[in-house]
Amino acid sequence: MKEKKLYTCEICHTDYANPKEAEACEGSHKLTRGKGFKIEGVYQPRKMCPDGVPVKLWVTFPDGSRILYRR
């Protein structure tokens, strides 16, 4: 039997054989690097979206760029 040791990115949960690759993956996720970003939710009325989860998220990064994420 062989034993395998894996390193997992704590953000996206991808497994790597090399710890440096896992660290690089963790560092590549923009929302976890540094501060200065802003998240704004776009919500629907309760009758249309009873779970209360936003249907869109606007993320503004420190450089001023904005990205829209949709449900």
mmCIF file as Biopython writes it, N, C-alpha, C and O atoms, coordinates in Angstrom:
data_model
#
loop_
_atom_site.group_PDB
_atom_site.id
_atom_site.type_symbol
_atom_site.label_atom_id
_atom_site.label_alt_id
_atom_site.label_comp_id
_atom_site.label_asym_id
_atom_site.label_entity_id
_atom_site.label_seq_id
_atom_site.pdbx_PDB_ins_code
_atom_site.Cartn_x
_atom_site.Cartn_y
_atom_site.Cartn_z
_atom_site.occupancy
_atom_site.B_iso_or_equiv
_atom_site.auth_seq_id
_atom_site.auth_asym_id
_atom_site.pdbx_PDB_model_num
ATOM 1   N N  . MET A ? 1  ? 0.847   -1.175 0.000   1.0 0.0 1  A 1 
ATOM 2   C CA . MET A ? 1  ? 0.000   0.000  0.000   1.0 0.0 1  A 1 
ATOM 3   C C  . MET A ? 1  ? 0.889   1.232  0.000   1.0 0.0 1  A 1 
ATOM 4   O O  . MET A ? 1  ? 1.910   1.278  0.686   1.0 0.0 1  A 1 
ATOM 5   N N  . LYS A ? 2  ? 0.481   2.245  -0.790  1.0 0.0 2  A 1 
ATOM 6   C CA . LYS A ? 2  ? 1.215   3.497  -0.844  1.0 0.0 2  A 1 
ATOM 7   C C  . LYS A ? 2  ? 0.458   4.552  -0.052  1.0 0.0 2  A 1 
ATOM 8   O O  . LYS A ? 2  ? -0.772  4.603  -0.058  1.0 0.0 2  A 1 
ATOM 9   N N  . GLU A ? 3  ? 1.219   5.380  0.621   1.0 0.0 3  A 1 
ATOM 10  C CA . GLU A ? 3  ? 0.629   6.495  1.340   1.0 0.0 3  A 1 
ATOM 11  C C  . GLU A ? 3  ? 0.786   7.742  0.491   1.0 0.0 3  A 1 
ATOM 12  O O  . GLU A ? 3  ? 1.855   7.995  -0.063  1.0 0.0 3  A 1 
ATOM 13  N N  . LYS A ? 4  ? -0.290  8.525  0.390   1.0 0.0 4  A 1 
ATOM 14  C CA . LYS A ? 4  ? -0.245  9.774  -0.364  1.0 0.0 4  A 1 
ATOM 15  C C  . LYS A ? 4  ? -0.436  10.936 0.594   1.0 0.0 4  A 1 
ATOM 16  O O  . LYS A ? 4  ? -1.275  10.893 1.494   1.0 0.0 4  A 1 
ATOM 17  N N  . LYS A ? 5  ? 0.357   11.968 0.382   1.0 0.0 5  A 1 
ATOM 18  C CA . LYS A ? 5  ? 0.220   13.174 1.168   1.0 0.0 5  A 1 
ATOM 19  C C  . LYS A ? 5  ? -0.170  14.305 0.216   1.0 0.0 5  A 1 
ATOM 20  O O  . LYS A ? 5  ? 0.531   14.578 -0.759  1.0 0.0 5  A 1 
ATOM 21  N N  . LEU A ? 6  ? -1.290  14.954 0.510   1.0 0.0 6  A 1 
ATOM 22  C CA . LEU A ? 6  ? -1.780  16.025 -0.341  1.0 0.0 6  A 1 
ATOM 23  C C  . LEU A ? 6  ? -1.889  17.323 0.437   1.0 0.0 6  A 1 
ATOM 24  O O  . LEU A ? 6  ? -2.068  17.328 1.655   1.0 0.0 6  A 1 
ATOM 25  N N  . TYR A ? 7  ? -1.780  18.409 -0.285  1.0 0.0 7  A 1 
ATOM 26  C CA . TYR A ? 7  ? -1.930  19.742 0.276   1.0 0.0 7  A 1 
ATOM 27  C C  . TYR A ? 7  ? -3.132  20.371 -0.417  1.0 0.0 7  A 1 
ATOM 28  O O  . TYR A ? 7  ? -3.240  20.334 -1.642  1.0 0.0 7  A 1 
ATOM 29  N N  . THR A ? 8  ? -4.029  20.943 0.366   1.0 0.0 8  A 1 
ATOM 30  C CA . THR A ? 8  ? -5.297  21.430 -0.165  1.0 0.0 8  A 1 
ATOM 31  C C  . THR A ? 8  ? -5.399  22.942 -0.037  1.0 0.0 8  A 1 
ATOM 32  O O  . THR A ? 8  ? -5.121  23.509 1.020   1.0 0.0 8  A 1 
ATOM 33  N N  . CYS A ? 9  ? -5.802  23.588 -1.128  1.0 0.0 9  A 1 
ATOM 34  C CA . CYS A ? 9  ? -6.090  25.020 -1.105  1.0 0.0 9  A 1 
ATOM 35  C C  . CYS A ? 9  ? -7.306  25.219 -0.209  1.0 0.0 9  A 1 
ATOM 36  O O  . CYS A ? 9  ? -8.341  24.587 -0.425  1.0 0.0 9  A 1 
ATOM 37  N N  . GLU A ? 10 ? -7.198  26.075 0.777   1.0 0.0 10 A 1 
ATOM 38  C CA . GLU A ? 10 ? -8.292  26.280 1.717   1.0 0.0 10 A 1 
ATOM 39  C C  . GLU A ? 10 ? -9.423  27.115 1.126   1.0 0.0 10 A 1 
ATOM 40  O O  . GLU A ? 10 ? -10.490 27.223 1.730   1.0 0.0 10 A 1 
ATOM 41  N N  . ILE A ? 11 ? -9.207  27.698 -0.031  1.0 0.0 11 A 1 
ATOM 42  C CA . ILE A ? 11 ? -10.236 28.520 -0.654  1.0 0.0 11 A 1 
ATOM 43  C C  . ILE A ? 11 ? -11.098 27.691 -1.608  1.0 0.0 11 A 1 
ATOM 44  O O  . ILE A ? 11 ? -12.323 27.690 -1.486  1.0 0.0 11 A 1 
ATOM 45  N N  . CYS A ? 12 ? -10.473 26.984 -2.556  1.0 0.0 12 A 1 
ATOM 46  C CA . CYS A ? 12 ? -11.235 26.234 -3.562  1.0 0.0 12 A 1 
ATOM 47  C C  . CYS A ? 12 ? -11.197 24.727 -3.351  1.0 0.0 12 A 1 
ATOM 48  O O  . CYS A ? 12 ? -11.855 23.981 -4.077  1.0 0.0 12 A 1 
ATOM 49  N N  . HIS A ? 13 ? -10.440 24.280 -2.371  1.0 0.0 13 A 1 
ATOM 50  C CA . HIS A ? 13 ? -10.362 22.862 -1.976  1.0 0.0 13 A 1 
ATOM 51  C C  . HIS A ? 13 ? -9.741  21.959 -3.031  1.0 0.0 13 A 1 
ATOM 52  O O  . HIS A ? 13 ? -10.056 20.770 -3.079  1.0 0.0 13 A 1 
ATOM 53  N N  . THR A ? 14 ? -8.867  22.495 -3.878  1.0 0.0 14 A 1 
ATOM 54  C CA . THR A ? 14 ? -8.141  21.689 -4.858  1.0 0.0 14 A 1 
ATOM 55  C C  . THR A ? 14 ? -6.935  21.063 -4.170  1.0 0.0 14 A 1 
ATOM 56  O O  . THR A ? 14 ? -6.246  21.729 -3.398  1.0 0.0 14 A 1 
ATOM 57  N N  . ASP A ? 15 ? -6.677  19.782 -4.445  1.0 0.0 15 A 1 
ATOM 58  C CA . ASP A ? 15 ? -5.556  19.062 -3.845  1.0 0.0 15 A 1 
ATOM 59  C C  . ASP A ? 15 ? -4.318  19.156 -4.730  1.0 0.0 15 A 1 
ATOM 60  O O  . ASP A ? 15 ? -4.409  19.114 -5.957  1.0 0.0 15 A 1 
ATOM 61  N N  . TYR A ? 16 ? -3.158  19.283 -4.085  1.0 0.0 16 A 1 
ATOM 62  C CA . TYR A ? 16 ? -1.869  19.347 -4.776  1.0 0.0 16 A 1 
ATOM 63  C C  . TYR A ? 16 ? -0.880  18.430 -4.078  1.0 0.0 16 A 1 
ATOM 64  O O  . TYR A ? 16 ? -0.957  18.234 -2.866  1.0 0.0 16 A 1 
ATOM 65  N N  . ALA A ? 17 ? 0.046   17.871 -4.840  1.0 0.0 17 A 1 
ATOM 66  C CA . ALA A ? 17 ? 1.097   17.039 -4.261  1.0 0.0 17 A 1 
ATOM 67  C C  . ALA A ? 17 ? 2.204   17.901 -3.661  1.0 0.0 17 A 1 
ATOM 68  O O  . ALA A ? 17 ? 2.928   17.458 -2.770  1.0 0.0 17 A 1 
ATOM 69  N N  . ASN A ? 18 ? 2.333   19.134 -4.153  1.0 0.0 18 A 1 
ATOM 70  C CA . ASN A ? 18 ? 3.401   20.038 -3.736  1.0 0.0 18 A 1 
ATOM 71  C C  . ASN A ? 18 ? 2.805   21.175 -2.893  1.0 0.0 18 A 1 
ATOM 72  O O  . ASN A ? 18 ? 1.853   21.820 -3.333  1.0 0.0 18 A 1 
ATOM 73  N N  . PRO A ? 19 ? 3.345   21.435 -1.691  1.0 0.0 19 A 1 
ATOM 74  C CA . PRO A ? 19 ? 2.788   22.505 -0.857  1.0 0.0 19 A 1 
ATOM 75  C C  . PRO A ? 19 ? 2.927   23.888 -1.482  1.0 0.0 19 A 1 
ATOM 76  O O  . PRO A ? 19 ? 2.088   24.756 -1.242  1.0 0.0 19 A 1 
ATOM 77  N N  . LYS A ? 20 ? 3.966   24.109 -2.275  1.0 0.0 20 A 1 
ATOM 78  C CA . LYS A ? 20 ? 4.151   25.414 -2.932  1.0 0.0 20 A 1 
ATOM 79  C C  . LYS A ? 20 ? 3.028   25.686 -3.933  1.0 0.0 20 A 1 
ATOM 80  O O  . LYS A ? 20 ? 2.584   26.824 -4.082  1.0 0.0 20 A 1 
ATOM 81  N N  . GLU A ? 21 ? 2.571   24.628 -4.618  1.0 0.0 21 A 1 
ATOM 82  C CA . GLU A ? 21 ? 1.473   24.803 -5.570  1.0 0.0 21 A 1 
ATOM 83  C C  . GLU A ? 21 ? 0.181   25.152 -4.836  1.0 0.0 21 A 1 
ATOM 84  O O  . GLU A ? 21 ? -0.591  25.985 -5.311  1.0 0.0 21 A 1 
ATOM 85  N N  . ALA A ? 22 ? -0.059  24.532 -3.697  1.0 0.0 22 A 1 
ATOM 86  C CA . ALA A ? 22 ? -1.257  24.834 -2.906  1.0 0.0 22 A 1 
ATOM 87  C C  . ALA A ? 22 ? -1.205  26.271 -2.393  1.0 0.0 22 A 1 
ATOM 88  O O  . ALA A ? 22 ? -2.221  26.966 -2.402  1.0 0.0 22 A 1 
ATOM 89  N N  . GLU A ? 23 ? -0.037  26.721 -1.946  1.0 0.0 23 A 1 
ATOM 90  C CA . GLU A ? 23 ? 0.111   28.101 -1.485  1.0 0.0 23 A 1 
ATOM 91  C C  . GLU A ? 23 ? -0.105  29.083 -2.633  1.0 0.0 23 A 1 
ATOM 92  O O  . GLU A ? 23 ? -0.731  30.128 -2.455  1.0 0.0 23 A 1 
ATOM 93  N N  . ALA A ? 24 ? 0.417   28.743 -3.809  1.0 0.0 24 A 1 
ATOM 94  C CA . ALA A ? 24 ? 0.239   29.616 -4.975  1.0 0.0 24 A 1 
ATOM 95  C C  . ALA A ? 24 ? -1.238  29.704 -5.352  1.0 0.0 24 A 1 
ATOM 96  O O  . ALA A ? 24 ? -1.722  30.768 -5.738  1.0 0.0 24 A 1 
ATOM 97  N N  . CYS A ? 25 ? -1.943  28.594 -5.242  1.0 0.0 25 A 1 
ATOM 98  C CA . CYS A ? 25 ? -3.373  28.573 -5.538  1.0 0.0 25 A 1 
ATOM 99  C C  . CYS A ? 25 ? -4.119  29.461 -4.545  1.0 0.0 25 A 1 
ATOM 100 O O  . CYS A ? 25 ? -4.968  30.257 -4.946  1.0 0.0 25 A 1 
ATOM 101 N N  . GLU A ? 26 ? -3.814  29.333 -3.267  1.0 0.0 26 A 1 
ATOM 102 C CA . GLU A ? 26 ? -4.463  30.165 -2.250  1.0 0.0 26 A 1 
ATOM 103 C C  . GLU A ? 26 ? -4.214  31.641 -2.503  1.0 0.0 26 A 1 
ATOM 104 O O  . GLU A ? 26 ? -5.111  32.462 -2.310  1.0 0.0 26 A 1 
ATOM 105 N N  . GLY A ? 27 ? -3.014  31.986 -2.931  1.0 0.0 27 A 1 
ATOM 106 C CA . GLY A ? 27 ? -2.666  33.378 -3.194  1.0 0.0 27 A 1 
ATOM 107 C C  . GLY A ? 27 ? -3.284  33.933 -4.459  1.0 0.0 27 A 1 
ATOM 108 O O  . GLY A ? 27 ? -3.334  35.149 -4.645  1.0 0.0 27 A 1 
ATOM 109 N N  . SER A ? 28 ? -3.762  33.046 -5.341  1.0 0.0 28 A 1 
ATOM 110 C CA . SER A ? 28 ? -4.311  33.507 -6.613  1.0 0.0 28 A 1 
ATOM 111 C C  . SER A ? 28 ? -5.775  33.925 -6.519  1.0 0.0 28 A 1 
ATOM 112 O O  . SER A ? 28 ? -6.299  34.541 -7.447  1.0 0.0 28 A 1 
ATOM 113 N N  . HIS A ? 29 ? -6.433  33.606 -5.428  1.0 0.0 29 A 1 
ATOM 114 C CA . HIS A ? 29 ? -7.842  33.953 -5.271  1.0 0.0 29 A 1 
ATOM 115 C C  . HIS A ? 29 ? -7.946  35.400 -4.792  1.0 0.0 29 A 1 
ATOM 116 O O  . HIS A ? 29 ? -7.578  35.708 -3.658  1.0 0.0 29 A 1 
ATOM 117 N N  . LYS A ? 30 ? -8.444  36.284 -5.650  1.0 0.0 30 A 1 
ATOM 118 C CA . LYS A ? 30 ? -8.413  37.720 -5.398  1.0 0.0 30 A 1 
ATOM 119 C C  . LYS A ? 30 ? -9.151  38.164 -4.142  1.0 0.0 30 A 1 
ATOM 120 O O  . LYS A ? 30 ? -8.689  39.084 -3.467  1.0 0.0 30 A 1 
ATOM 121 N N  . LEU A ? 31 ? -10.256 37.560 -3.810  1.0 0.0 31 A 1 
ATOM 122 C CA . LEU A ? 31 ? -11.015 38.021 -2.652  1.0 0.0 31 A 1 
ATOM 123 C C  . LEU A ? 31 ? -10.324 37.709 -1.334  1.0 0.0 31 A 1 
ATOM 124 O O  . LEU A ? 31 ? -10.728 38.224 -0.292  1.0 0.0 31 A 1 
ATOM 125 N N  . THR A ? 32 ? -9.303  36.885 -1.360  1.0 0.0 32 A 1 
ATOM 126 C CA . THR A ? 32 ? -8.616  36.546 -0.119  1.0 0.0 32 A 1 
ATOM 127 C C  . THR A ? 32 ? -7.308  37.306 0.033   1.0 0.0 32 A 1 
ATOM 128 O O  . THR A ? 32 ? -6.682  37.260 1.092   1.0 0.0 32 A 1 
ATOM 129 N N  . ARG A ? 33 ? -6.887  38.010 -1.024  1.0 0.0 33 A 1 
ATOM 130 C CA . ARG A ? 33 ? -5.623  38.743 -0.963  1.0 0.0 33 A 1 
ATOM 131 C C  . ARG A ? 33 ? -5.861  40.178 -0.556  1.0 0.0 33 A 1 
ATOM 132 O O  . ARG A ? 33 ? -6.510  40.937 -1.276  1.0 0.0 33 A 1 
ATOM 133 N N  . GLY A ? 34 ? -5.344  40.547 0.584   1.0 0.0 34 A 1 
ATOM 134 C CA . GLY A ? 34 ? -5.414  41.934 1.004   1.0 0.0 34 A 1 
ATOM 135 C C  . GLY A ? 34 ? -6.817  42.417 1.288   1.0 0.0 34 A 1 
ATOM 136 O O  . GLY A ? 34 ? -7.769  41.639 1.342   1.0 0.0 34 A 1 
ATOM 137 N N  . LYS A ? 35 ? -6.919  43.705 1.465   1.0 0.0 35 A 1 
ATOM 138 C CA . LYS A ? 35 ? -8.203  44.321 1.764   1.0 0.0 35 A 1 
ATOM 139 C C  . LYS A ? 35 ? -8.488  45.394 0.734   1.0 0.0 35 A 1 
ATOM 140 O O  . LYS A ? 35 ? -7.666  45.658 -0.144  1.0 0.0 35 A 1 
ATOM 141 N N  . GLY A ? 36 ? -9.634  46.003 0.840   1.0 0.0 36 A 1 
ATOM 142 C CA . GLY A ? 36 ? -9.949  47.097 -0.050  1.0 0.0 36 A 1 
ATOM 143 C C  . GLY A ? 36 ? -10.983 46.761 -1.101  1.0 0.0 36 A 1 
ATOM 144 O O  . GLY A ? 36 ? -11.323 47.618 -1.917  1.0 0.0 36 A 1 
ATOM 145 N N  . PHE A ? 37 ? -11.494 45.541 -1.107  1.0 0.0 37 A 1 
ATOM 146 C CA . PHE A ? 37 ? -12.542 45.230 -2.058  1.0 0.0 37 A 1 
ATOM 147 C C  . PHE A ? 37 ? -13.890 45.412 -1.387  1.0 0.0 37 A 1 
ATOM 148 O O  . PHE A ? 37 ? -14.000 45.362 -0.162  1.0 0.0 37 A 1 
ATOM 149 N N  . LYS A ? 38 ? -14.932 45.628 -2.214  1.0 0.0 38 A 1 
ATOM 150 C CA . LYS A ? 38 ? -16.262 45.869 -1.696  1.0 0.0 38 A 1 
ATOM 151 C C  . LYS A ? 38 ? -17.237 44.917 -2.387  1.0 0.0 38 A 1 
ATOM 152 O O  . LYS A ? 38 ? -17.154 44.715 -3.599  1.0 0.0 38 A 1 
ATOM 153 N N  . ILE A ? 39 ? -18.149 44.338 -1.629  1.0 0.0 39 A 1 
ATOM 154 C CA . ILE A ? 39 ? -19.149 43.432 -2.183  1.0 0.0 39 A 1 
ATOM 155 C C  . ILE A ? 39 ? -20.529 44.037 -1.957  1.0 0.0 39 A 1 
ATOM 156 O O  . ILE A ? 39 ? -20.883 44.402 -0.836  1.0 0.0 39 A 1 
ATOM 157 N N  . GLU A ? 40 ? -21.305 44.140 -3.038  1.0 0.0 40 A 1 
ATOM 158 C CA . GLU A ? 40 ? -22.660 44.675 -2.962  1.0 0.0 40 A 1 
ATOM 159 C C  . GLU A ? 40 ? -23.624 43.611 -3.492  1.0 0.0 40 A 1 
ATOM 160 O O  . GLU A ? 40 ? -23.445 43.110 -4.602  1.0 0.0 40 A 1 
ATOM 161 N N  . GLY A ? 41 ? -24.627 43.273 -2.718  1.0 0.0 41 A 1 
ATOM 162 C CA . GLY A ? 41 ? -25.616 42.300 -3.140  1.0 0.0 41 A 1 
ATOM 163 C C  . GLY A ? 41 ? -26.816 42.959 -3.791  1.0 0.0 41 A 1 
ATOM 164 O O  . GLY A ? 41 ? -27.211 44.066 -3.424  1.0 0.0 41 A 1 
ATOM 165 N N  . VAL A ? 42 ? -27.395 42.259 -4.769  1.0 0.0 42 A 1 
ATOM 166 C CA . VAL A ? 42 ? -28.629 42.681 -5.418  1.0 0.0 42 A 1 
ATOM 167 C C  . VAL A ? 42 ? -29.671 41.636 -5.048  1.0 0.0 42 A 1 
ATOM 168 O O  . VAL A ? 42 ? -29.518 40.455 -5.363  1.0 0.0 42 A 1 
ATOM 169 N N  . TYR A ? 43 ? -30.715 42.070 -4.387  1.0 0.0 43 A 1 
ATOM 170 C CA . TYR A ? 43 ? -31.718 41.149 -3.858  1.0 0.0 43 A 1 
ATOM 171 C C  . TYR A ? 43 ? -33.026 41.280 -4.611  1.0 0.0 43 A 1 
ATOM 172 O O  . TYR A ? 43 ? -33.296 42.304 -5.239  1.0 0.0 43 A 1 
ATOM 173 N N  . GLN A ? 44 ? -33.831 40.241 -4.544  1.0 0.0 44 A 1 
ATOM 174 C CA . GLN A ? 44 ? -35.169 40.225 -5.114  1.0 0.0 44 A 1 
ATOM 175 C C  . GLN A ? 44 ? -36.172 40.274 -3.968  1.0 0.0 44 A 1 
ATOM 176 O O  . GLN A ? 44 ? -35.809 39.976 -2.830  1.0 0.0 44 A 1 
ATOM 177 N N  . PRO A ? 45 ? -37.427 40.644 -4.235  1.0 0.0 45 A 1 
ATOM 178 C CA . PRO A ? 45 ? -38.450 40.614 -3.193  1.0 0.0 45 A 1 
ATOM 179 C C  . PRO A ? 45 ? -38.614 39.197 -2.630  1.0 0.0 45 A 1 
ATOM 180 O O  . PRO A ? 45 ? -38.343 38.207 -3.309  1.0 0.0 45 A 1 
ATOM 181 N N  . ARG A ? 46 ? -39.053 39.128 -1.408  1.0 0.0 46 A 1 
ATOM 182 C CA . ARG A ? 46 ? -39.194 37.859 -0.711  1.0 0.0 46 A 1 
ATOM 183 C C  . ARG A ? 46 ? -40.069 36.862 -1.469  1.0 0.0 46 A 1 
ATOM 184 O O  . ARG A ? 46 ? -39.790 35.663 -1.454  1.0 0.0 46 A 1 
ATOM 185 N N  . LYS A ? 47 ? -41.118 37.341 -2.130  1.0 0.0 47 A 1 
ATOM 186 C CA . LYS A ? 47 ? -42.005 36.443 -2.877  1.0 0.0 47 A 1 
ATOM 187 C C  . LYS A ? 47 ? -41.301 35.817 -4.081  1.0 0.0 47 A 1 
ATOM 188 O O  . LYS A ? 47 ? -41.642 34.707 -4.488  1.0 0.0 47 A 1 
ATOM 189 N N  . MET A ? 48 ? -40.323 36.522 -4.651  1.0 0.0 48 A 1 
ATOM 190 C CA . MET A ? 48 ? -39.592 36.007 -5.811  1.0 0.0 48 A 1 
ATOM 191 C C  . MET A ? 48 ? -38.388 35.170 -5.403  1.0 0.0 48 A 1 
ATOM 192 O O  . MET A ? 48 ? -37.975 34.273 -6.139  1.0 0.0 48 A 1 
ATOM 193 N N  . CYS A ? 49 ? -37.832 35.453 -4.254  1.0 0.0 49 A 1 
ATOM 194 C CA . CYS A ? 49 ? -36.623 34.761 -3.794  1.0 0.0 49 A 1 
ATOM 195 C C  . CYS A ? 49 ? -36.745 34.513 -2.290  1.0 0.0 49 A 1 
ATOM 196 O O  . CYS A ? 49 ? -36.140 35.234 -1.497  1.0 0.0 49 A 1 
ATOM 197 N N  . PRO A ? 50 ? -37.521 33.498 -1.889  1.0 0.0 50 A 1 
ATOM 198 C CA . PRO A ? 50 ? -37.808 33.296 -0.466  1.0 0.0 50 A 1 
ATOM 199 C C  . PRO A ? 50 ? -36.607 32.916 0.403   1.0 0.0 50 A 1 
ATOM 200 O O  . PRO A ? 50 ? -36.670 33.047 1.626   1.0 0.0 50 A 1 
ATOM 201 N N  . ASP A ? 51 ? -35.515 32.449 -0.209  1.0 0.0 51 A 1 
ATOM 202 C CA . ASP A ? 51 ? -34.359 32.066 0.618   1.0 0.0 51 A 1 
ATOM 203 C C  . ASP A ? 51 ? -33.520 33.261 1.058   1.0 0.0 51 A 1 
ATOM 204 O O  . ASP A ? 51 ? -32.638 33.112 1.903   1.0 0.0 51 A 1 
ATOM 205 N N  . GLY A ? 52 ? -33.780 34.443 0.499   1.0 0.0 52 A 1 
ATOM 206 C CA . GLY A ? 52 ? -33.079 35.654 0.928   1.0 0.0 52 A 1 
ATOM 207 C C  . GLY A ? 52 ? -31.666 35.806 0.413   1.0 0.0 52 A 1 
ATOM 208 O O  . GLY A ? 52 ? -30.969 36.744 0.799   1.0 0.0 52 A 1 
ATOM 209 N N  . VAL A ? 53 ? -31.229 34.909 -0.445  1.0 0.0 53 A 1 
ATOM 210 C CA . VAL A ? 53 ? -29.877 34.961 -0.992  1.0 0.0 53 A 1 
ATOM 211 C C  . VAL A ? 53 ? -29.839 35.958 -2.142  1.0 0.0 53 A 1 
ATOM 212 O O  . VAL A ? 53 ? -30.770 35.997 -2.946  1.0 0.0 53 A 1 
ATOM 213 N N  . PRO A ? 54 ? -28.774 36.775 -2.242  1.0 0.0 54 A 1 
ATOM 214 C CA . PRO A ? 54 ? -28.715 37.739 -3.343  1.0 0.0 54 A 1 
ATOM 215 C C  . PRO A ? 54 ? -28.673 37.029 -4.697  1.0 0.0 54 A 1 
ATOM 216 O O  . PRO A ? 54 ? -28.063 35.968 -4.829  1.0 0.0 54 A 1 
ATOM 217 N N  . VAL A ? 55 ? -29.316 37.611 -5.684  1.0 0.0 55 A 1 
ATOM 218 C CA . VAL A ? 55 ? -29.317 37.022 -7.024  1.0 0.0 55 A 1 
ATOM 219 C C  . VAL A ? 55 ? -28.114 37.490 -7.837  1.0 0.0 55 A 1 
ATOM 220 O O  . VAL A ? 55 ? -27.748 36.860 -8.830  1.0 0.0 55 A 1 
ATOM 221 N N  . LYS A ? 56 ? -27.501 38.592 -7.417  1.0 0.0 56 A 1 
ATOM 222 C CA . LYS A ? 56 ? -26.297 39.107 -8.061  1.0 0.0 56 A 1 
ATOM 223 C C  . LYS A ? 56 ? -25.370 39.661 -6.981  1.0 0.0 56 A 1 
ATOM 224 O O  . LYS A ? 56 ? -25.823 40.141 -5.942  1.0 0.0 56 A 1 
ATOM 225 N N  . LEU A ? 57 ? -24.082 39.586 -7.243  1.0 0.0 57 A 1 
ATOM 226 C CA . LEU A ? 57 ? -23.078 40.211 -6.382  1.0 0.0 57 A 1 
ATOM 227 C C  . LEU A ? 57 ? -22.161 41.048 -7.245  1.0 0.0 57 A 1 
ATOM 228 O O  . LEU A ? 57 ? -21.598 40.547 -8.219  1.0 0.0 57 A 1 
ATOM 229 N N  . TRP A ? 58 ? -22.005 42.306 -6.907  1.0 0.0 58 A 1 
ATOM 230 C CA . TRP A ? 58 ? -21.023 43.171 -7.538  1.0 0.0 58 A 1 
ATOM 231 C C  . TRP A ? 58 ? -19.797 43.198 -6.632  1.0 0.0 58 A 1 
ATOM 232 O O  . TRP A ? 58 ? -19.910 43.518 -5.449  1.0 0.0 58 A 1 
ATOM 233 N N  . VAL A ? 59 ? -18.638 42.867 -7.172  1.0 0.0 59 A 1 
ATOM 234 C CA . VAL A ? 59 ? -17.389 42.927 -6.419  1.0 0.0 59 A 1 
ATOM 235 C C  . VAL A ? 59 ? -16.542 44.032 -7.027  1.0 0.0 59 A 1 
ATOM 236 O O  . VAL A ? 59 ? -16.220 44.001 -8.215  1.0 0.0 59 A 1 
ATOM 237 N N  . THR A ? 60 ? -16.183 45.008 -6.202  1.0 0.0 60 A 1 
ATOM 238 C CA . THR A ? 60 ? -15.317 46.105 -6.639  1.0 0.0 60 A 1 
ATOM 239 C C  . THR A ? 60 ? -13.944 45.887 -6.010  1.0 0.0 60 A 1 
ATOM 240 O O  . THR A ? 60 ? -13.820 45.775 -4.790  1.0 0.0 60 A 1 
ATOM 241 N N  . PHE A ? 61 ? -12.923 45.827 -6.849  1.0 0.0 61 A 1 
ATOM 242 C CA . PHE A ? 61 ? -11.559 45.577 -6.404  1.0 0.0 61 A 1 
ATOM 243 C C  . PHE A ? 61 ? -10.833 46.897 -6.123  1.0 0.0 61 A 1 
ATOM 244 O O  . PHE A ? 61 ? -11.276 47.954 -6.571  1.0 0.0 61 A 1 
ATOM 245 N N  . PRO A ? 62 ? -9.729  46.839 -5.391  1.0 0.0 62 A 1 
ATOM 246 C CA . PRO A ? 62 ? -9.009  48.065 -5.033  1.0 0.0 62 A 1 
ATOM 247 C C  . PRO A ? 62 ? -8.595  48.921 -6.228  1.0 0.0 62 A 1 
ATOM 248 O O  . PRO A ? 62 ? -8.460  50.138 -6.097  1.0 0.0 62 A 1 
ATOM 249 N N  . ASP A ? 63 ? -8.392  48.297 -7.394  1.0 0.0 63 A 1 
ATOM 250 C CA . ASP A ? 63 ? -7.995  49.079 -8.572  1.0 0.0 63 A 1 
ATOM 251 C C  . ASP A ? 63 ? -9.181  49.737 -9.262  1.0 0.0 63 A 1 
ATOM 252 O O  . ASP A ? 63 ? -9.002  50.411 -10.276 1.0 0.0 63 A 1 
ATOM 253 N N  . GLY A ? 64 ? -10.416 49.551 -8.724  1.0 0.0 64 A 1 
ATOM 254 C CA . GLY A ? 64 ? -11.607 50.161 -9.282  1.0 0.0 64 A 1 
ATOM 255 C C  . GLY A ? 64 ? -12.390 49.281 -10.237 1.0 0.0 64 A 1 
ATOM 256 O O  . GLY A ? 64 ? -13.518 49.616 -10.598 1.0 0.0 64 A 1 
ATOM 257 N N  . SER A ? 65 ? -11.815 48.161 -10.654 1.0 0.0 65 A 1 
ATOM 258 C CA . SER A ? 65 ? -12.535 47.271 -11.559 1.0 0.0 65 A 1 
ATOM 259 C C  . SER A ? 65 ? -13.681 46.584 -10.825 1.0 0.0 65 A 1 
ATOM 260 O O  . SER A ? 65 ? -13.596 46.305 -9.629  1.0 0.0 65 A 1 
ATOM 261 N N  . ARG A ? 66 ? -14.756 46.316 -11.570 1.0 0.0 66 A 1 
ATOM 262 C CA . ARG A ? 66 ? -15.944 45.681 -10.990 1.0 0.0 66 A 1 
ATOM 263 C C  . ARG A ? 66 ? -16.292 44.432 -11.785 1.0 0.0 66 A 1 
ATOM 264 O O  . ARG A ? 66 ? -16.155 44.399 -13.008 1.0 0.0 66 A 1 
ATOM 265 N N  . ILE A ? 67 ? -16.744 43.402 -11.071 1.0 0.0 67 A 1 
ATOM 266 C CA . ILE A ? 67 ? -17.169 42.167 -11.700 1.0 0.0 67 A 1 
ATOM 267 C C  . ILE A ? 67 ? -18.526 41.799 -11.134 1.0 0.0 67 A 1 
ATOM 268 O O  . ILE A ? 67 ? -18.755 41.911 -9.929  1.0 0.0 67 A 1 
ATOM 269 N N  . LEU A ? 68 ? -19.431 41.358 -12.005 1.0 0.0 68 A 1 
ATOM 270 C CA . LEU A ? 68 ? -20.759 40.933 -11.607 1.0 0.0 68 A 1 
ATOM 271 C C  . LEU A ? 68 ? -20.817 39.412 -11.578 1.0 0.0 68 A 1 
ATOM 272 O O  . LEU A ? 68 ? -20.464 38.748 -12.553 1.0 0.0 68 A 1 
ATOM 273 N N  . TYR A ? 69 ? -21.265 38.870 -10.452 1.0 0.0 69 A 1 
ATOM 274 C CA . TYR A ? 69 ? -21.489 37.441 -10.321 1.0 0.0 69 A 1 
ATOM 275 C C  . TYR A ? 69 ? -22.985 37.213 -10.201 1.0 0.0 69 A 1 
ATOM 276 O O  . TYR A ? 69 ? -23.661 37.899 -9.435  1.0 0.0 69 A 1 
ATOM 277 N N  . ARG A ? 70 ? -23.503 36.254 -10.953 1.0 0.0 70 A 1 
ATOM 278 C CA . ARG A ? 70 ? -24.933 35.951 -10.902 1.0 0.0 70 A 1 
ATOM 279 C C  . ARG A ? 70 ? -25.155 34.559 -10.371 1.0 0.0 70 A 1 
ATOM 280 O O  . ARG A ? 70 ? -24.328 33.662 -10.532 1.0 0.0 70 A 1 
ATOM 281 N N  . ARG A ? 71 ? -26.257 34.412 -9.756  1.0 0.0 71 A 1 
ATOM 282 C CA . ARG A ? 71 ? -26.661 33.147 -9.173  1.0 0.0 71 A 1 
ATOM 283 C C  . ARG A ? 71 ? -26.968 32.128 -10.226 1.0 0.0 71 A 1 
ATOM 284 O O  . ARG A ? 71 ? -27.328 30.996 -9.903  1.0 0.0 71 A 1 
#
